[in-house]
Amino acid sequence: AAAVVSRRPRFGPMGKDWSHDGATPLAEVDVNASYTGTVTNVGQFGVFVNFGAVKDGLLKVSSKLGRRLKKGMQIEDLTITSLDPDGGKVVMEVDEAQLQDLEPRPRSRGRSPAPKSRAKSPRPRSRPKRTWNHPGATPLEELQEGDVFEGTVTNVSVYGVFVDLGAVRDARLNVPKAIGRKFRIGDVVQDCVIDKLDLEQGRMSVALPEEALEAAAAKDSKATPKASAKAKAKVQVKAKAEAKTQVKAKAKAQVKAKAKAPAVASLRVAPDAPAQNRLSQRSRSLSQPKRRATPLEEL
């Protein structure tokens, strides 16, 4: 018996049929011609375009440019690089220069599955991101390199020391790290000279003259009102704790002394009377001189 072969339509990605009934068969497609296509799908398998044939063509582009394409876009000057009518596959390419001006698509972040049997924990409150802009202040376009200002320290971090000069953006203070660690938020810095101004990036940096730099180097980072107040409070707390410890130790010593007193008194017991008499008689016998024996001739 002859085998019966069923003709099933070839499905594309995600199980969808991307064939177009009534369109030009792949066997009649001109390989040397150029076409204008419409993007029909942008997925993990690539970018597919409808160029008028029964099957969509796979557009051969880099993944960076492929992410910029959207469904429904029209692409011109498409050329065929590979055609397989029996397999129903078409590979096309395009001059990537015409795709450079396309804006990249925002990436969609997938949601993580929620835990099944875990209790809902309270979400931490997200703090608003702090910006160092000062709306309504002097624009950077009105500043020039070499201008001298008085600044106030607004931030001291691993990225450096930043001061507010009265402009829309804070300036970075160019000082060595050893000197930068001595600054505190709120310190007033005199003679800040703008040494670099970048209007495109919206950044600027300031430097200090040698005299101001030497004064900053000699500055004691701990000699601030807040720091001295904290140190004084710590000393007072420590002194109070030591005084309490001494009082407790003294009280314990007194309790121990009172507990030992009855025990010592109990040890002082009067000696036994017969024993005392025997001791006294022995002492008298030892104190008296020994008598001499009488010779026989004197008897």
Number of C-alpha atoms within 10 A of each C-alpha: 3 4 5 6 6 6 6 6 9 13 11 14 12 8 8 9 12 19 17 14 10 9 12 14 15 20 13 9 15 12 14 9 10 15 17 14 21 18 21 17 20 17 11 8 11 16 22 25 27 23 22 19 20 18 25 26 27 21 23 17 17 10 11 10 15 18 19 16 20 17 13 13 11 15 19 14 13 19 19 21 13 14 18 11 14 8 9 16 14 20 17 22 16 18 13 12 7 11 15 12 10 12 11 14 11 8 7 6 6 6 6 6 6 8 8 6 6 7 7 8 6 6 6 6 6 6 6 6 6 6 7 14 12 14 10 9 12 14 15 16 11 7 14 13 14 14 12 17 16 14 23 20 21 17 19 17 9 9 9 15 25 25 25 23 21 17 18 17 22 25 27 22 23 17 17 12 12 9 19 20 15 17 22 17 13 13 13 14 19 14 16 24 20 22 17 16 19 12 12 6 7 14 14 19 19 26 20 20 11 9 10 15 15 12 11 18 16 11 14 12 15 13 11 14 9 10 12 12 11 12 13 12 12 12 11 12 11 11 12 12 11 12 11 11 12 12 11 11 11 12 12 11 12 10 10 11 11 10 11 10 10 10 10 9 9 8 8 8 7 7 8 8 9 9 9 11 11 11 11 12 11 10 11 10 10 10 9 8 7 8 6 6 6 8 7 6 5 5 5
